[in-house]
Amino acid sequence: MPPTVDIVIPVYNEERDLPKCVSTLREFLGQGFPYPWRILVADNGSTDGTLAIARDLSRRYPQEVAVLHLPEKGRGRALKRAWLSSDRDVLTYMDVDLSTDLSALRPLVDAIALEGYHIAIGSRLARGARVRRSLKREVLSRGYNLLIRLLFWTPFTDAQCGFKAISRPTAQALLPHIKDNAWFFDTELLITACKRGFRVKEVPVVWTEDPDTRVKIVRTVSQDLAGLLRLRFGGIPQVRPPEG
């Protein structure tokens, strides 16, 4: 039997984008995606109609859409809860704006299900990626990822692309050691994984910037820098890759 897949969509106040996201994703997955799948909407503290919309989608498509509600904000917090509570073999997540083209989803899952990688990540900076975004975002992204490589000598090129997959045993091994519950979660996960011998594959993606992004750049940059310093001088946890 083929491996099963959870596709987690972490959301906070996304009542406008969520229906379109789920509709687009269901249509894409229904066109021959080779793995049994479920869309899991992980609502983290929304104060608008997001949770009600997610629950309505779950009632309309009970075999395809599920809902997880957390009262507190934080993408990392939502992903930890969603991944650790899942019984699926391959755990993925993507941003609700679908900035990353869905053509990269199967290679991401294949890397875990067929190729033996512990983690697979979409990369906007790997060779073969095609990206449309502002100069400001491009410079910040390249500078941030260069800083990671200088501090930790890690091989990956793009820590923050919201398009990742992980095996369930890897999630169970790594996530209890990841302290950040917000945007730095991705970077902390990847640095820890690479420095402790987990196998990570990068998949080049087609990516288009969402002009209505909710990311607060200044705040996120400051939190990311604090996280990097914590790992650099506070130490990276000791964790072993799962066997097999």
Buried (B, 14 or more C-beta within 10 A) or exposed (E): EEBBBBBBBBBBBBBBBBBEBBEEBBEBBEEEBEBEBBBBBBBBBBEEBBBEBBBBBBEEBEEBBBBBBBEEBBBBBBBBBBBEEBEBBBBBBBBBBBBBBBEBBBBBBBBBBEEEBBBBBBBBBBEEBEBEBEEEBBEBBBEBBEEBEEBBEBEBBBBBBBBBBBBBBBBBBBBEBBBBBBBBBBBBBBBBBBBBEBBBBBBBBBBBBBEEEEBEEEEBBEBBEEBBEBBEEEEBBEBEBBEE
